[in-house]
Amino acid sequence: VQLQASGGGLVQAGGSLRLSCAAAGSIFRLNSMNWYRQPPGKQRELVASMSSLGRMNYVDSVKGRFTVSRDNAGNTIYLQMSSLKPEDTAVYYCNVKQWYGPGTQVTVSS
C-alpha cells in the first residue's frame, strides 16, 4: 500500500495546518490509522489515532488542538492542527497497519 502525505510547511506559533494522507482503496475505513511524529533528535511518537469504528485518541500534548478525521470513502485521512507550538515541530507520518507514509515536515516558528 502506498501512502501519500501532504500539507506540511512552516507556520508561526498559534497558526494552523492540515495534513492529508491518501491511499488507494478504503483502507482507512477498514483499519485503525495513526499519525506519528518525530521531532529533531527525538524518537518517533504516536500523536493521534482513529479506530475503524471512528474512535479517536490523542497524546496529551495535542489534546484540544489536533483533530484526526477521514473522508467518507475511507481513502484519505487528515490531521487538523491548530494553536501550533514550536514543540510541535517534527516530521509527521501517517500509518496504517505496517505501512507508513513518506513523512511531511511541520515547522512552527516562535
C-alpha positions as CSV (number, residue, x, y, z in Angstrom):
1,V,0.0,0.0,0.0
2,Q,1.4,3.4,-1.0
3,L,0.6,6.3,1.3
4,Q,1.0,9.9,0.1
5,A,1.2,12.6,2.7
6,S,0.9,16.4,2.1
7,G,0.1,19.6,3.9
8,G,3.2,20.3,5.9
9,G,5.1,23.5,6.0
10,L,6.3,26.5,8.0
11,V,3.8,28.3,10.3
12,Q,4.1,30.8,13.1
13,A,3.2,29.7,16.6
14,G,-0.6,29.9,17.1
15,G,-1.2,29.0,13.5
16,S,-2.9,26.0,11.9
17,L,-2.1,23.4,9.3
18,R,-3.9,20.4,7.9
19,L,-2.1,17.3,7.0
20,S,-3.5,14.8,4.5
21,C,-2.7,11.2,3.7
22,A,-4.1,9.5,0.7
23,A,-4.2,5.8,-0.2
24,A,-5.8,3.7,-2.8
25,G,-8.9,1.9,-1.7
26,S,-10.9,2.2,1.5
27,I,-8.0,1.1,3.7
28,F,-8.6,3.8,6.3
29,R,-12.2,2.9,6.8
30,L,-11.4,-0.8,7.3
31,N,-8.5,-0.4,9.6
32,S,-7.2,1.7,12.5
33,M,-5.0,4.5,11.4
34,N,-2.4,6.7,13.1
35,W,-0.4,9.8,12.9
36,Y,3.1,9.7,14.3
37,R,5.7,12.5,14.5
38,Q,9.4,12.6,15.1
39,P,10.9,15.8,16.4
40,P,14.5,16.6,15.6
41,G,16.9,14.4,17.6
42,K,14.0,12.5,19.3
43,Q,12.2,9.3,18.9
44,R,9.0,8.9,16.9
45,E,5.8,9.2,19.0
46,L,2.2,8.4,18.4
47,V,0.2,11.6,18.2
48,A,-3.3,10.6,17.2
49,S,-5.2,7.5,16.1
50,M,-8.6,6.6,14.8
51,S,-10.1,3.1,15.0
52,S,-12.1,1.6,12.2
53,L,-15.2,2.4,14.2
54,G,-14.2,6.1,14.4
55,R,-12.9,6.2,18.0
56,M,-10.2,8.8,18.3
57,N,-7.2,9.0,20.7
58,Y,-4.6,11.7,21.2
59,V,-1.4,12.1,23.1
60,D,-1.9,14.5,26.0
61,S,0.3,17.2,24.5
62,V,-2.1,17.7,21.5
63,K,-5.5,17.2,23.1
64,G,-7.8,20.0,22.3
65,R,-5.6,21.3,19.5
66,F,-5.3,18.4,17.0
67,T,-8.2,16.5,15.3
68,V,-7.9,13.4,13.3
69,S,-10.5,12.5,10.7
70,R,-11.1,10.6,7.5
71,D,-13.2,11.1,4.4
72,N,-16.4,9.0,3.9
73,A,-14.7,6.9,1.2
74,G,-12.0,5.9,3.7
75,N,-9.1,6.6,1.4
76,T,-7.9,9.9,2.9
77,I,-7.1,10.8,6.5
78,Y,-6.5,14.2,7.9
79,L,-4.8,15.7,10.9
80,Q,-6.1,19.2,11.6
81,M,-3.6,21.0,13.8
82,S,-4.4,24.3,15.5
83,S,-2.8,26.5,18.1
84,L,0.5,25.1,16.9
85,K,3.5,25.4,19.2
86,P,7.3,25.3,18.4
87,E,7.4,22.0,20.2
88,D,5.1,20.6,17.5
89,T,7.9,20.9,15.0
90,A,8.6,17.4,13.6
91,V,8.3,15.2,10.6
92,Y,4.8,13.8,10.7
93,Y,3.9,10.3,9.3
94,C,0.6,8.6,8.6
95,N,0.4,4.9,9.3
96,V,-2.0,2.1,8.7
97,K,-1.0,-1.5,9.7
98,Q,2.6,-2.0,8.6
99,W,2.6,0.9,6.1
100,Y,3.9,4.4,6.7
101,G,3.7,7.4,4.5
102,P,6.9,9.2,3.5
103,G,6.6,11.9,6.2
104,T,5.9,15.6,5.9
105,Q,7.8,18.3,7.7
106,V,6.0,20.7,10.0
107,T,8.0,23.6,11.4
108,V,6.5,26.0,13.9
109,S,8.4,29.2,14.5
110,S,8.1,31.2,17.7
